[in-house]
Amino acid sequence: MSVSMMTSSVDTQSVSALAFSAAGERYALPVDRVREVQQIVAFAEVPDETGKVIGMIDIRGEIVPAIDFRMLIGMSPERYTLETPMIVACSSRGPVALVVEAVDTVVDLPTSSAEPLPAIHPLAPRMLGVYRLGDALVFLLDVDALLEQVALPDVARTETDE
């Protein structure tokens, strides 16, 4: 499903983001960094001693690394099912598929609801902001900062390049 189909008009005083969850916490990525959301697909496993890169997937002829979001942020992995969603995000190093527990919806995070970045939070250097949405906090993440310590396989070619 294309993220652009899910967005609404954006208030200049808010950040439009795709919300998702992991271990009961709500996270989000800016919609301009999200290409699409889809269910998990079969992937070719790749050697990665950290367990973060779980494999390579083919998305319409483009080879994309699949990354376990829980492992990426230091949590233990969960089992994947056919309903497990992936967020295909655009990073400065190319597209990546983040395997997440659940995708919520596109939300507008009002700048007036922004909270100071919690310096003691282990993800603070990888956050763009923390927003209060109702009774919950939403951690807005920086895709490039998330992937900084990940050794991504070189996948600079597509099937059309052959």
Secondary structure, 3 states (H helix, E strand, C coil): CEHHHCCCCCCCCEEEEEEEEECCEEEEEEHHHEEEEEECCCCECCCCCCCCEEEEEEECCEEEEEEEHHHHCCCCCCCCCCCCEEEEEEECCEEEEEECCEEEEEEEEEHHHEECCCCCCCCHHHEEEEEEECCEEEEEECHHHHHCCCCCCCCCCEHHHC
